[in-house]
Amino acid sequence: MNLVAVVPAYNEQDSIASVVRELQAAVPDATVLIVDDGSDDSTAKVAHDSGALVVRLPVNVGIGAAVQAGYLWALSRGFTMILRVDADGQHDPRWAPDLIRAVEDGADVAIGSRFLSSGPNHQPPALRRIGIAIFSSIVTLLARQRITDPTSGFRCMSRRAAEFAAAAQPFDFPEVEGIVHFARAGFEITEVPVVMRDRRHGHSTIRRGRAVYYALKVLIALFILSTYPREKER
């Protein structure tokens, strides 16, 4: 297994060390890459001191572009499988082997879904849960398969899928829209039950007005995608 764990991070100095340690324990054969998205705290230093490799972006470019930078780094170094994990501690690396196994068994993209698990899971605020439900319905329709957790960034993918994502992934909020791109390009997508935790430190960058912008942007993107024929129909 030639695996790299890509972890986009912005001002996560308080949580990044534990994320790196947990990844090293859960997937000891993996290379851990922290993509420091223009942080103005000690995220990069803490990650490096914890044993991770670090790519530092000179300015904050947003999670989509940071993940894309991680994919390009991994692809240029010959990695054949890429695990994506958030830096805030919500994604529990103990579930990473299940995502990896799904890709080893033939999936191109394995998405960790908190809604398929019976364990104690992080519960988003009520409005966000409503938004996830709406996105789930739309993505399920457009992807022509049931997707329960479209906003989950806890994912594993094959090299072929990563090459596609590196070229076609949205720059700002890639999770929801990216699933439809994968499905329409013919990639095999599966969801895997995982448990997600509450954020350990700091706060989400998607709050208040930004959350409204996020929802509108994704809905508009999904609407535009719905007008395009599927890849095999073009």
N, CA, C and O of each residue as an XYZ file, in Angstrom:
936
protein
N       0.837     -1.191      0.000
C       0.000      0.000      0.000
C       0.873      1.242      0.000
O       1.672      1.440      0.915
N       0.728      2.083     -1.023
C       1.480      3.322     -1.148
C       0.523      4.466     -0.854
O      -0.071      5.035     -1.769
N       0.372      4.805      0.428
C      -0.699      5.679      0.896
C      -0.161      6.960      1.501
O       0.830      6.943      2.232
N      -0.819      8.077      1.194
C      -0.526      9.344      1.847
C      -1.825      9.885      2.437
O      -2.878      9.840      1.800
N      -1.734     10.392      3.650
C      -2.867     11.055      4.291
C      -2.681     12.558      4.127
O      -1.733     13.133      4.662
N      -3.587     13.194      3.387
C      -3.520     14.631      3.129
C      -4.425     15.342      4.123
O      -5.621     15.059      4.203
N      -3.846     16.265      4.879
C      -4.582     16.964      5.930
C      -4.488     18.475      5.694
O      -3.471     19.080      6.032
N      -5.527     19.099      5.120
C      -5.501     20.556      4.977
C      -5.707     21.205      6.342
O      -6.559     20.773      7.118
N      -4.926     22.241      6.632
C      -4.987     22.833      7.972
C      -4.850     24.348      7.896
O      -3.971     24.873      7.213
N      -5.725     25.033      8.603
C      -5.632     26.490      8.715
C      -5.814     26.883     10.172
O      -6.906     26.746     10.723
N      -4.761     27.366     10.790
C      -4.779     27.788     12.194
C      -5.306     26.686     13.117
O      -6.251     26.885     13.880
N      -4.665     25.525     13.023
C      -5.074     24.370     13.828
C      -3.937     23.912     14.744
O      -3.762     22.713     14.956
N      -3.161     24.858     15.288
C      -2.011     24.485     16.111
C      -2.397     23.698     17.358
O      -1.589     22.923     17.872
N      -3.619     23.883     17.852
C      -4.017     23.207     19.089
C      -4.464     21.761     18.866
O      -4.479     20.964     19.804
N      -4.825     21.426     17.636
C      -5.329     20.075     17.379
C      -4.438     19.252     16.462
O      -4.568     18.029     16.422
N      -3.532     19.893     15.724
C      -2.824     19.179     14.658
C      -1.906     18.081     15.187
O      -1.750     17.050     14.533
N      -1.297     18.275     16.350
C      -0.384     17.248     16.873
C      -1.130     15.950     17.154
O      -0.638     14.871     16.824
N      -2.309     16.041     17.759
C      -3.056     14.827     18.064
C      -3.566     14.162     16.790
O      -3.636     12.935     16.722
N      -3.925     14.957     15.778
C      -4.360     14.384     14.504
C      -3.218     13.593     13.872
O      -3.424     12.479     13.390
N      -2.025     14.159     13.875
C      -0.862     13.465     13.302
C      -0.582     12.176     14.074
O      -0.377     11.126     13.465
N      -0.572     12.242     15.390
C      -0.286     11.049     16.200
C      -1.327      9.957     15.967
O      -0.985      8.781     15.845
N      -2.595     10.351     15.906
C      -3.648      9.352     15.693
C      -3.552      8.719     14.310
O      -3.794      7.522     14.159
N      -3.203      9.503     13.311
C      -3.020      8.942     11.973
C      -1.839      7.965     11.962
O      -1.924      6.892     11.364
N      -0.763      8.330     12.610
C       0.405      7.453     12.659
C       0.090      6.134     13.359
O       0.643      5.091     13.011
N      -0.803      6.189     14.348
C      -1.189      4.972     15.064
C      -2.165      4.127     14.248
O      -2.065      2.900     14.238
N      -3.116      4.782     13.559
C      -4.169      4.061     12.847
C      -3.683      3.497     11.520
O      -4.070      2.393     11.135
N      -2.837      4.246     10.819
C      -2.309      3.805      9.518
C      -0.793      4.025      9.522
O      -0.290      4.951      8.886
N      -0.074      3.168     10.244
C       1.370      3.389     10.446
C       2.199      3.368      9.170
O       3.307      3.902      9.155
N       1.691      2.764      8.101
C       2.445      2.712      6.848
C       2.224      3.944      5.978
O       2.854      4.083      4.929
N       1.337      4.833      6.402
C       1.003      5.995      5.583
C       1.978      7.145      5.820
O       2.487      7.329      6.925
N       2.224      7.906      4.773
C       2.912      9.188      4.892
C       1.858     10.230      5.266
O       0.800     10.295      4.640
N       2.141     11.035      6.274
C       1.195     12.068      6.708
C       1.678     13.414      6.175
O       2.775     13.864      6.505
N       0.855     14.047      5.353
C       1.184     15.345      4.761
C       0.214     16.403      5.264
O      -0.993     16.291      5.048
N       0.727     17.419      5.926
C      -0.075     18.552      6.356
C       0.081     19.668      5.318
O       1.197     20.104      5.033
N      -1.027     20.122      4.761
C      -1.005     21.260      3.845
C      -1.421     22.484      4.657
O      -2.605     22.702      4.913
N      -0.433     23.275      5.054
C      -0.687     24.465      5.871
C      -1.191     25.583      4.956
O      -0.437     26.136      4.155
N      -2.466     25.900      5.089
C      -3.129     26.827      4.171
C      -2.957     28.277      4.636
O      -3.927     28.950      4.983
N      -1.711     28.739      4.634
C      -1.448     30.128      4.991
C      -1.754     30.472      6.422
O      -2.174     31.594      6.706
N      -1.557     29.535      7.344
C      -1.854     29.787      8.759
C      -0.979     30.914      9.298
O       0.162     31.095      8.873
N      -1.549     31.677     10.259
C      -0.750     32.704     10.927
C      -0.453     32.318     12.374
O      -0.137     33.173     13.200
N      -0.558     31.021     12.673
C      -0.162     30.516     13.984
C       0.953     29.486     13.785
O       1.651     29.525     12.772
N       1.124     28.588     14.718
C       2.243     27.627     14.669
C       1.848     26.268     14.116
O       2.496     25.268     14.422
N       0.801     26.213     13.313
C       0.342     24.935     12.775
C       1.461     24.170     12.079
O       1.652     22.985     12.351
N       2.201     24.818     11.192
C       3.238     24.130     10.426
C       4.327     23.580     11.332
O       4.757     22.440     11.155
N       4.776     24.363     12.294
C       5.848     23.921     13.195
C       5.399     22.750     14.058
O       6.130     21.773     14.217
N       4.192     22.849     14.616
C       3.684     21.773     15.465
C       3.550     20.485     14.647
O       3.898     19.404     15.121
N       3.041     20.609     13.413
C       2.890     19.434     12.555
C       4.245     18.804     12.249
O       4.398     17.584     12.310
N       5.211     19.628     11.926
C       6.558     19.121     11.626
C       7.172     18.444     12.845
O       7.755     17.365     12.737
N       7.040     19.075     13.991
C       7.603     18.512     15.215
C       6.907     17.213     15.614
O       7.469     16.411     16.360
N       5.694     17.005     15.123
C       4.949     15.779     15.430
C       5.288     14.642     14.483
O       4.810     13.521     14.661
N       6.107     14.921     13.480
C       6.547     13.863     12.583
C       5.910     13.858     11.218
O       6.141     12.930     10.442
N       5.103     14.874     10.889
C       4.460     14.941      9.586
C       5.329     15.710      8.598
O       6.169     16.520      8.991
N       5.117     15.445      7.314
C       5.665     16.305      6.278
C       4.731     17.512      6.144
O       3.527     17.399      6.375
N       5.285     18.654      5.776
C       4.483     19.874      5.709
C       4.725     20.602      4.397
O       5.868     20.844      4.007
N       3.639     20.947      3.722
C       3.675     21.862      2.583
C       3.029     23.156      3.043
O       1.880     23.150      3.486
N       3.749     24.265      2.943
C       3.228     25.551      3.399
C       2.814     26.398      2.206
O       3.632     26.696      1.336
N       1.547     26.785      2.165
C       1.066     27.693      1.130
C       1.286     29.123      1.612
O       1.047     29.411      2.785
N       1.732     30.024      0.747
C       2.096     31.369      1.196
C       0.919     32.221      1.645
O       1.088     33.147      2.440
N      -0.274     31.914      1.141
C      -1.480     32.648      1.533
C      -2.611     31.653      1.737
O      -2.531     30.511      1.285
N      -3.653     32.084      2.413
C      -4.822     31.239      2.609
C      -5.627     31.170      1.318
O      -6.138     32.183      0.843
N      -5.738     29.963      0.750
C      -6.410     29.798     -0.535
C      -7.746     29.075     -0.406
O      -8.482     28.975     -1.387
N      -8.075     28.569      0.782
C      -9.336     27.854      0.964
C      -9.136     26.355      0.909
O      -8.161     25.863      0.341
N     -10.073     25.635      1.509
C      -9.892     24.195      1.695
C      -9.807     23.427      0.388
O      -9.028     22.480      0.277
N     -10.606     23.824     -0.609
C     -10.584     23.096     -1.875
C      -9.233     23.163     -2.551
O      -8.692     22.146     -2.985
N      -8.688     24.374     -2.638
C      -7.382     24.542     -3.276
C      -6.272     23.919     -2.440
O      -5.301     23.405     -2.995
N      -6.399     23.956     -1.106
C      -5.393     23.326     -0.246
C      -5.378     21.812     -0.455
O      -4.312     21.204     -0.548
N      -6.560     21.213     -0.526
C      -6.639     19.772     -0.787
C      -6.061     19.455     -2.163
O      -5.344     18.468     -2.333
N      -6.376     20.295     -3.133
C      -5.851     20.100     -4.491
C      -4.326     20.142     -4.490
O      -3.678     19.353     -5.178
N      -3.755     21.069     -3.713
C      -2.296     21.133     -3.608
C      -1.742     19.834     -3.025
O      -0.701     19.347     -3.465
N      -2.437     19.278     -2.035
C      -2.018     18.010     -1.461
C      -2.081     16.871     -2.459
O      -1.186     16.027     -2.499
N      -3.137     16.841     -3.268
C      -3.259     15.807     -4.295
C      -2.107     15.917     -5.297
O      -1.490     14.912     -5.651
N      -1.821     17.140     -5.752
C      -0.755     17.333     -6.737
C       0.593     16.906     -6.168
O       1.403     16.298     -6.868
N       0.832     17.225     -4.895
C       2.069     16.802     -4.234
C       2.151     15.280     -4.218
O       3.187     14.706     -4.552
N       1.062     14.631     -3.830
C       1.053     13.168     -3.721
C       1.228     12.505     -5.086
O       1.978     11.537     -5.217
N       0.544     13.021     -6.088
C       0.625     12.433     -7.419
C       2.023     12.579     -8.000
O       2.517     11.668     -8.664
N       2.663     13.716     -7.757
C       4.007     13.937     -8.299
C       5.038     13.019     -7.667
O       6.132     12.847     -8.204
N       4.693     12.427     -6.526
C       5.610     11.532     -5.816
C       5.194     10.073     -5.904
O       5.735      9.219     -5.200
N       4.228      9.792     -6.773
C       3.913      8.410     -7.102
C       2.988      7.678     -6.150
O       2.881      6.454     -6.236
N       2.314      8.377     -5.242
C       1.399      7.687     -4.338
C       0.197      7.148     -5.117
O      -0.297      7.789     -6.045
N      -0.257      5.966     -4.721
C      -1.344      5.309     -5.445
C      -2.681      5.374     -4.726
O      -3.709      5.009     -5.297
N      -2.681      5.834     -3.480
C      -3.918      5.964     -2.718
C      -3.811      7.186     -1.805
O      -2.775      7.419     -1.182
N      -4.889      7.958     -1.736
C      -4.868      9.188     -0.952
C      -6.029      9.197      0.027
O      -7.189      9.038     -0.353
N      -5.690      9.388      1.292
C      -6.679      9.531      2.365
C      -6.766     11.008      2.719
O      -5.742     11.666      2.902
N      -7.970     11.525      2.813
C      -8.131     12.920      3.215
C      -8.759     12.975      4.602
O      -9.773     12.328      4.865
N      -8.144     13.753      5.483
C      -8.604     13.877      6.862
C      -8.558     15.353      7.247
O      -7.609     16.051      6.891
N      -9.568     15.837      7.966
C      -9.559     17.225      8.426
C      -8.634     17.388      9.620
O      -8.323     16.423     10.318
N      -8.198     18.629      9.848
C      -7.202     18.911     10.884
C      -7.801     19.289     12.225
O      -7.058     19.533     13.176
N      -9.117     19.345     12.330
C      -9.742     19.830     13.563
C     -10.063     18.722     14.561
O     -10.591     18.997     15.639
N      -9.749     17.468     14.214
C      -9.987     16.355     15.128
C     -11.346     15.714     15.016
O     -11.630     14.756     15.736
N     -12.209     16.215     14.126
C     -13.541     15.618     13.993
C     -13.497     14.244     13.330
O     -14.299     13.369     13.656
N     -12.563     14.055     12.403
C     -12.429     12.765     11.737
C     -11.561     11.852     12.592
O     -10.396     12.157     12.850
N     -12.118     10.753     13.022
C     -11.395      9.813     13.879
C     -10.587      8.857     13.003
O     -11.177      8.030     12.308
N      -9.262      8.944     13.014
C      -8.435      8.094     12.153
C      -8.614      6.599     12.371
O      -8.239      5.807     11.507
N      -9.173      6.199     13.492
C      -9.395      4.767     13.712
C     -10.312      4.160     12.665
O     -10.300      2.946     12.461
N     -11.107      4.990     11.998
C     -11.996      4.506     10.945
C     -11.343      4.546      9.572
O     -11.921      4.062      8.599
N     -10.140      5.120      9.478
C      -9.460      5.223      8.185
C      -9.235      3.865      7.516
O      -9.419      3.761      6.304
N      -8.842      2.810      8.263
C      -8.644      1.516      7.597
C      -9.882      1.013      6.854
O      -9.750      0.327      5.840
N     -11.079      1.341      7.339
C     -12.295      0.921      6.638
C     -12.420      1.631      5.290
O     -12.837      1.024      4.303
N     -12.061      2.911      5.247
C     -12.092      3.647      3.980
C     -11.040      3.098      3.018
O     -11.297      2.921      1.827
N      -9.859      2.835      3.555
C      -8.782      2.289      2.727
C      -9.184      0.943      2.146
O      -8.953      0.671      0.968
N      -9.791      0.100      2.982
C     -10.195     -1.233      2.536
C     -11.218     -1.149      1.401
O     -11.199     -1.966      0.480
N     -12.109     -0.159      1.472
C     -13.123     -0.014      0.422
C     -12.477      0.296     -0.921
O     -12.926     -0.196     -1.956
N     -11.424      1.110     -0.909
C     -10.718      1.414     -2.160
C      -9.918      0.207     -2.625
O      -9.869     -0.084     -3.820
N      -9.294     -0.492     -1.694
C      -8.564     -1.716     -2.058
C      -9.507     -2.741     -2.679
O      -9.091     -3.541     -3.517
N     -10.773     -2.719     -2.270
C     -11.758     -3.675     -2.788
C     -12.376     -3.231     -4.107
O     -13.220     -3.938     -4.657
N     -11.970     -2.068     -4.629
C     -12.419     -1.686     -5.965
C     -13.088     -0.339     -6.108
O     -13.286      0.120     -7.233
N     -13.444      0.312     -5.018
C     -14.059      1.636     -5.135
C     -13.006      2.656     -5.565
O     -11.833      2.542     -5.208
N     -13.436      3.641     -6.326
C     -12.543      4.748     -6.666
C     -12.527      5.794     -5.558
O     -11.492      6.389     -5.257
N     -13.701      6.006     -4.955
C     -13.842      7.003     -3.899
C     -14.648      6.395     -2.763
O     -15.758      5.911     -2.984
N     -14.106      6.413     -1.549
C     -14.824      5.951     -0.363
C     -15.043      7.147      0.562
O     -14.090      7.814      0.964
N     -16.303      7.409      0.895
C     -16.680      8.562      1.711
C     -17.126      8.080      3.079
O     -17.961      7.182      3.178
N     -16.580      8.664      4.130
C     -16.997      8.316      5.476
C     -18.315      8.986      5.820
O     -18.417     10.212      5.770
N     -19.326      8.198      6.170
C     -20.648      8.738      6.484
C     -20.996      8.527      7.950
O     -21.053      7.398      8.437
N     -21.225      9.635      8.642
C     -21.648      9.554     10.046
C     -23.080      9.056     10.163
O     -23.489      8.581     11.222
N     -23.845      9.161      9.076
C     -25.260      8.809      9.116
C     -25.512      7.326      8.864
O     -26.649      6.863      8.963
N     -24.469      6.588      8.543
C     -24.585      5.139      8.397
C     -24.102      4.400      9.631
O     -24.203      3.175      9.711
N     -23.575      5.150     10.597
C     -23.016      4.540     11.795
C     -23.997      4.636     12.957
O     -24.734      5.614     13.086
N     -23.994      3.613     13.796
C     -24.856      3.608     14.977
C     -24.136      4.132     16.209
O     -24.736      4.231     17.279
N     -22.846      4.472     16.073
C     -22.072      4.938     17.207
C     -22.402      6.370     17.580
O     -23.141      7.039     16.857
N     -21.866      6.856     18.701
C     -22.093      8.247     19.123
C     -21.369      9.202     18.195
O     -20.139      9.203     18.143
N     -22.118     10.014     17.462
C     -21.554     10.855     16.438
C     -21.725     12.322     16.741
O     -22.658     12.721     17.439
N     -20.806     13.135     16.204
C     -20.961     14.588     16.246
C     -22.257     14.969     15.548
O     -22.534     14.496     14.446
N     -23.040     15.809     16.175
C     -24.294     16.270     15.598
C     -24.163     17.738     15.194
O     -23.988     18.597     16.057
N     -24.246     18.039     13.891
C     -24.183     19.427     13.462
C     -25.383     20.201     14.000
O     -26.386     19.595     14.378
N     -25.295     21.529     14.040
C     -26.457     22.333     14.428
C     -27.656     22.041     13.535
O     -27.505     21.543     12.420
N     -28.837     22.352     14.033
C     -30.073     21.988     13.346
C     -30.122     22.502     11.905
O     -30.471     21.754     10.992
N     -29.773     23.776     11.700
C     -29.833     24.325     10.349
C     -28.863     23.615      9.414
O     -29.161     23.396      8.240
N     -27.700     23.259      9.947
C     -26.736     22.546      9.109
C     -27.231     21.151      8.779
O     -27.014     20.663      7.670
N     -27.895     20.503      9.729
C     -28.455     19.179      9.440
C     -29.495     19.265      8.332
O     -29.569     18.387      7.472
N     -30.301     20.327      8.353
C     -31.294     20.515      7.288
C     -30.590     20.702      5.949
O     -30.997     20.139      4.933
N     -29.517     21.511      5.966
C     -28.766     21.725      4.743
C     -28.160     20.432      4.209
O     -28.199     20.179      3.004
N     -27.603     19.615      5.096
C     -27.025     18.334      4.675
C     -28.096     17.442      4.059
O     -27.847     16.762      3.064
N     -29.292     17.446      4.654
C     -30.385     16.620      4.127
C     -30.781     17.076      2.724
O     -31.049     16.256      1.846
N     -30.815     18.393      2.524
C     -31.161     18.923      1.199
C     -30.083     18.540      0.187
O     -30.391     18.062     -0.905
N     -28.818     18.752      0.557
C     -27.726     18.380     -0.337
C     -27.757     16.884     -0.640
O     -27.514     16.473     -1.774
N     -28.054     16.075      0.372
C     -28.104     14.628      0.182
C     -29.144     14.251     -0.869
O     -28.888     13.410     -1.731
N     -30.308     14.872     -0.791
C     -31.373     14.566     -1.756
C     -30.963     14.952     -3.177
O     -31.188     14.200     -4.125
N     -30.361     16.132     -3.310
C     -29.983     16.603     -4.643
C     -28.841     15.769     -5.216
O     -28.879     15.370     -6.380
N     -27.822     15.508     -4.389
C     -26.680     14.727     -4.864
C     -27.108     13.299     -5.202
O     -26.649     12.735     -6.195
N     -27.971     12.721     -4.395
C     -28.482     11.381     -4.685
C     -29.156     11.345     -6.050
O     -28.990     10.388     -6.806
N     -29.917     12.386     -6.362
C     -30.600     12.465     -7.652
C     -29.599     12.603     -8.797
O     -29.701     11.904     -9.805
N     -28.632     13.509     -8.635
C     -27.692     13.782     -9.718
C     -26.664     12.669     -9.891
O     -26.248     12.374    -11.011
N     -26.256     12.055     -8.793
C     -25.263     10.979     -8.876
C     -25.891      9.627     -9.203
O     -25.198      8.674     -9.559
N     -27.219      9.564     -9.075
C     -27.971      8.337     -9.346
C     -27.563      7.200     -8.416
O     -27.564      6.031     -8.801
N     -27.214      7.568     -7.180
C     -27.004      6.597     -6.116
C     -27.181      7.328     -4.795
O     -26.997      8.543     -4.721
N     -27.537      6.591     -3.760
C     -27.814      7.212     -2.472
C     -26.525      7.694     -1.819
O     -25.580      6.927     -1.634
N     -26.506      8.968     -1.478
C     -25.380      9.567     -0.760
C     -25.943     10.192      0.508
O     -26.735     11.131      0.435
N     -25.547      9.686      1.664
C     -26.142     10.137      2.925
C     -25.394     11.301      3.569
O     -25.990     12.088      4.304
N     -24.087     11.415      3.298
C     -23.274     12.419      3.984
C     -22.418     13.183      2.970
O     -21.196     13.034      2.958
N     -23.048     13.995      2.122
C     -22.314     14.630      1.017
C     -21.307     15.682      1.455
O     -20.409     16.020      0.685
N     -21.432     16.210      2.674
C     -20.486     17.234      3.126
C     -19.267     16.635      3.826
O     -18.373     17.372      4.244
N     -19.222     15.329      3.955
C     -18.095     14.691      4.643
C     -16.810     14.830      3.831
O     -16.774     14.498      2.646
N     -15.756     15.326      4.481
C     -14.450     15.395      3.843
C     -13.548     14.234      4.203
O     -12.397     14.183      3.770
N     -14.058     13.302      4.990
C     -13.303     12.121      5.413
C     -13.398     11.099      4.287
O     -14.397     10.390      4.173
N     -12.356     11.021      3.451
C     -12.444     10.248      2.229
C     -11.129      9.551      1.907
O     -10.057      9.947      2.365
N     -11.250      8.500      1.104
C     -10.083      7.840      0.547
C     -10.351      7.646     -0.941
O     -11.483      7.385     -1.346
N      -9.301      7.775     -1.754
C      -9.516      7.608     -3.195
C      -8.305      6.988     -3.870
O      -7.183      7.042     -3.368
N      -8.572      6.406     -5.010
C      -7.522      5.803     -5.824
C      -6.717      6.893     -6.520
O      -7.125      8.054     -6.560
N      -5.588      6.511     -7.058
C      -4.771      7.477     -7.798
C      -5.549      8.050     -8.984
O      -5.474      9.247     -9.262
N      -6.296      7.187     -9.679
C      -7.056      7.644    -10.846
C      -8.071      8.706    -10.451
O      -8.225      9.706    -11.154
N      -8.765      8.503     -9.336
C      -9.735      9.490     -8.870
C      -9.038     10.768     -8.411
O      -9.544     11.870     -8.626
N      -7.869     10.614     -7.775
C      -7.130     11.792     -7.317
C      -6.635     12.625     -8.491
O      -6.625     13.854     -8.419
N      -6.228     11.970     -9.566
C      -5.810     12.708    -10.764
C      -6.970     13.525    -11.316
O      -6.786     14.668    -11.736
N      -8.157     12.944    -11.315
C      -9.342     13.666    -11.783
C      -9.651     14.831    -10.854
O      -9.927     15.937    -11.319
N      -9.608     14.593     -9.533
C      -9.927     15.644     -8.563
C      -8.917     16.783     -8.625
O      -9.280     17.949     -8.470
N      -7.656     16.448     -8.849
C      -6.623     17.481     -8.920
C      -6.856     18.422    -10.084
O      -6.448     19.583    -10.043
N      -7.514     17.921    -11.128
C      -7.770     18.748    -12.311
C      -9.140     19.415    -12.281
O      -9.319     20.489    -12.854
N     -10.123     18.777    -11.607
C     -11.498     19.236    -11.734
C     -12.160     19.649    -10.429
O     -13.312     20.082    -10.441
N     -11.461     19.525     -9.299
C     -12.099     19.797     -8.006
C     -12.381     21.287     -7.832
O     -11.543     22.116     -8.188
N     -13.559     21.644     -7.284
C     -13.844     23.047     -6.972
C     -12.831     23.605     -5.977
O     -12.335     22.876     -5.117
N     -12.524     24.893     -6.092
C     -11.464     25.493     -5.295
C     -11.870     25.825     -3.865
O     -11.019     25.845     -2.976
N     -13.169     26.089     -3.623
C     -13.515     26.572     -2.283
C     -14.203     25.517     -1.425
O     -13.676     25.154     -0.374
N     -15.378     25.009     -1.846
C     -16.104     24.015     -1.051
C     -16.283     22.760     -1.913
O     -17.293     22.633     -2.605
N     -15.317     21.833     -1.881
C     -15.285     20.767     -2.881
C     -16.137     19.544     -2.591
O     -16.400     18.757     -3.500
N     -16.580     19.360     -1.345
C     -17.132     18.062     -0.969
C     -18.386     17.687     -1.755
O     -18.413     16.650     -2.418
N     -19.425     18.524     -1.687
C     -20.720     18.175     -2.275
C     -20.630     18.120     -3.791
O     -20.976     17.113     -4.409
N     -20.168     19.193     -4.371
C     -20.074     19.267     -5.828
C     -19.138     18.201     -6.384
O     -19.377     17.651     -7.459
N     -18.068     17.913     -5.641
C     -17.098     16.933     -6.109
C     -17.691     15.552     -6.301
O     -17.295     14.831     -7.217
N     -18.644     15.168     -5.442
C     -19.275     13.846     -5.579
C     -19.982     13.733     -6.921
O     -19.891     12.703     -7.589
N     -20.685     14.786     -7.316
C     -21.406     14.756     -8.586
C     -20.425     14.677     -9.750
O     -20.662     13.951    -10.716
N     -19.330     15.418     -9.664
C     -18.310     15.333    -10.714
C     -17.777     13.909    -10.830
O     -17.634     13.386    -11.935
N     -17.484     13.281     -9.697
C     -16.987     11.903     -9.722
C     -18.021     10.972    -10.361
O     -17.689     10.165    -11.229
N     -19.260     11.091     -9.927
C     -20.299     10.188    -10.422
C     -20.505     10.353    -11.924
O     -20.633      9.367    -12.651
N     -20.537     11.591    -12.383
C     -20.787     11.843    -13.803
C     -19.608     11.455    -14.682
O     -19.760     11.255    -15.887
N     -18.431     11.350    -14.073
C     -17.256     10.898    -14.822
C     -17.115      9.384    -14.792
O     -16.186      8.839    -15.389
N     -18.026      8.697    -14.105
C     -18.033      7.244    -14.111
C     -17.229      6.568    -13.024
O     -16.998      5.361    -13.094
N     -16.793      7.316    -12.014
C     -16.042      6.703    -10.916
C     -16.989      5.960     -9.971
O     -18.127      6.376     -9.752
N     -16.495      4.862     -9.422
C     -17.283      4.091     -8.460
C     -17.151      4.722     -7.077
O     -16.049      4.847     -6.543
N     -18.287      5.117     -6.507
C     -18.319      5.790     -5.211
C     -19.031      4.895     -4.208
O     -20.062      4.297     -4.516
N     -18.477      4.808     -3.013
C     -19.152      4.070     -1.954
C     -19.073      4.872     -0.662
O     -18.149      5.662     -0.468
N     -20.048      4.665      0.221
C     -20.015      5.272      1.543
C     -19.707      4.206      2.582
O     -20.156      3.065      2.477
N     -18.932      4.598      3.585
C     -18.494      3.693      4.637
C     -18.910      4.289      5.982
O     -18.674      5.474      6.221
N     -19.524      3.497      6.868
C     -19.898      4.030      8.193
C     -18.667      4.464      8.982
O     -17.691      3.720      9.081
N     -18.719      5.667      9.539
C     -17.646      6.161     10.414
C     -18.289      6.908     11.576
O     -19.461      7.282     11.529
N     -17.497      7.113     12.610
C     -17.916      7.955     13.729
C     -17.123      9.253     13.662
O     -15.899      9.233     13.536
N     -17.813     10.368     13.746
C     -17.155     11.670     13.782
C     -17.319     12.279     15.168
O     -18.300     12.019     15.866
N     -16.346     13.088     15.550
C     -16.313     13.665     16.883
C     -16.568     15.165     16.828
O     -16.549     15.775     15.760
N     -16.803     15.741     17.990
C     -16.906     17.189     18.076
C     -15.528     17.801     17.839
O     -14.499     17.208     18.164
N     -15.537     18.989     17.271
C     -14.277     19.723     17.093
C     -13.613     19.919     18.448
O     -14.278     20.282     19.418
N     -12.315     19.683     18.522
C     -11.607     19.744     19.795
C     -11.208     21.169     20.173
O     -11.251     21.533     21.348
N     -10.823     21.969     19.195
C     -10.350     23.316     19.463
C     -10.844     24.248     18.357
O     -11.188     23.795     17.265
N     -10.878     25.544     18.644
C     -11.207     26.530     17.628
C     -12.646     26.454     17.177
O     -13.521     25.978     17.900
N     -12.878     26.937     15.956
C     -14.232     26.968     15.425
C     -14.196     26.792     13.916
O     -13.167     27.016     13.278
N     -15.313     26.394     13.359
C     -15.411     26.190     11.918
C     -15.291     27.514     11.181
O     -15.720     28.557     11.674
N     -14.700     27.455      9.990
C     -14.601     28.659      9.161
C     -15.916     28.959      8.452
O     -16.085     30.040      7.887
N     -16.852     28.005      8.478
C     -18.148     28.216      7.826
C     -19.162     28.587      8.894
O     -19.779     27.716      9.508
N     -19.331     29.884      9.112
C     -20.233     30.373     10.138
C     -21.043     31.549      9.614
O     -20.599     32.282      8.730
N     -22.221     31.717     10.164
C     -23.093     32.852      9.896
C     -23.207     33.129      8.400
O     -23.649     32.274      7.633
N     -22.802     34.343      7.992
C     -22.967     34.738      6.597
C     -22.237     33.826      5.640
O     -22.710     33.575      4.532
N     -21.077     33.325      6.061
C     -20.319     32.418      5.203
C     -21.064     31.110      4.983
O     -20.959     30.507      3.915
N     -21.809     30.673      5.980
C     -22.602     29.451      5.820
C     -23.691     29.656      4.776
O     -23.979     28.754      3.990
N     -24.301     30.850      4.765
C     -25.323     31.161      3.759
C     -24.687     31.179      2.366
O     -25.234     30.627      1.411
N     -23.514     31.830      2.272
C     -22.801     31.858      0.992
C     -22.470     30.443      0.527
O     -22.648     30.110     -0.645
N     -21.984     29.608      1.457
C     -21.649     28.226      1.132
C     -22.858     27.489      0.556
O     -22.761     26.837     -0.484
N     -23.988     27.601      1.239
C     -25.185     26.883      0.801
C     -25.639     27.355     -0.578
O     -25.969     26.540     -1.440
N     -25.655     28.662     -0.782
C     -26.107     29.204     -2.065
C     -25.148     28.826     -3.191
O     -25.572     28.449     -4.284
N     -23.854     28.931     -2.910
C     -22.869     28.606     -3.931
C     -23.002     27.152     -4.365
O     -22.986     26.850     -5.558
N     -23.134     26.253     -3.392
C     -23.232     24.832     -3.717
C     -24.528     24.530     -4.449
O     -24.533     23.749     -5.401
N     -25.630     25.141     -4.017
C     -26.909     24.915     -4.698
C     -26.854     25.397     -6.146
O     -27.362     24.722     -7.041
N     -26.248     26.548     -6.380
C     -26.126     27.056     -7.745
C     -25.252     26.119     -8.586
O     -25.571     25.818     -9.736
N     -24.129     25.658     -7.982
C     -23.241     24.737     -8.701
C     -23.968     23.443     -9.053
O     -23.814     22.924    -10.158
N     -24.759     22.923     -8.117
C     -25.500     21.689     -8.383
C     -26.550     21.902     -9.465
O     -26.784     21.023    -10.295
N     -27.182     23.077     -9.452
C     -28.168     23.375    -10.495
C     -27.503     23.407    -11.867
O     -28.026     22.845    -12.830
N     -26.356     24.060    -11.952
C     -25.642     24.115    -13.229
C     -25.241     22.713    -13.681
O     -25.368     22.372    -14.857
N     -24.756     21.905    -12.738
C     -24.376     20.538    -13.083
C     -25.560     19.730    -13.593
O     -25.414     18.878    -14.469
N     -26.730     20.007    -13.039
C     -27.927     19.249    -13.443
C     -28.299     19.502    -14.898
O     -29.017     18.706    -15.503
N     -27.812     20.609    -15.465
C     -28.126     20.921    -16.865
C     -27.149     20.269    -17.833
O     -27.375     20.267    -19.043
N     -26.052     19.712    -17.295
C     -25.053     19.077    -18.145
C     -25.381     17.599    -18.338
O     -25.845     16.951    -17.399
N     -25.153     17.049    -19.528
C     -25.300     15.604    -19.704
C     -24.184     14.876    -18.966
O     -23.100     15.423    -18.763
N     -24.462     13.624    -18.563
C     -23.432     12.814    -17.941
C     -22.313     12.553    -18.948
O     -22.530     12.604    -20.159
N     -21.119     12.275    -18.438
C     -19.958     12.096    -19.297
C     -20.230     11.091    -20.417
O     -19.906     11.343    -21.577
N     -20.816      9.971    -20.068
C     -21.001      8.918    -21.070
C     -22.119      9.262    -22.055
O     -22.300      8.573    -23.058
N     -22.886     10.354    -21.760
C     -23.971     10.753    -22.655
C     -23.541     11.872    -23.585
O     -24.295     12.253    -24.480
N     -22.329     12.413    -23.387
C     -21.873     13.536    -24.206
C     -21.413     13.080    -25.595
O     -20.997     13.905    -26.409
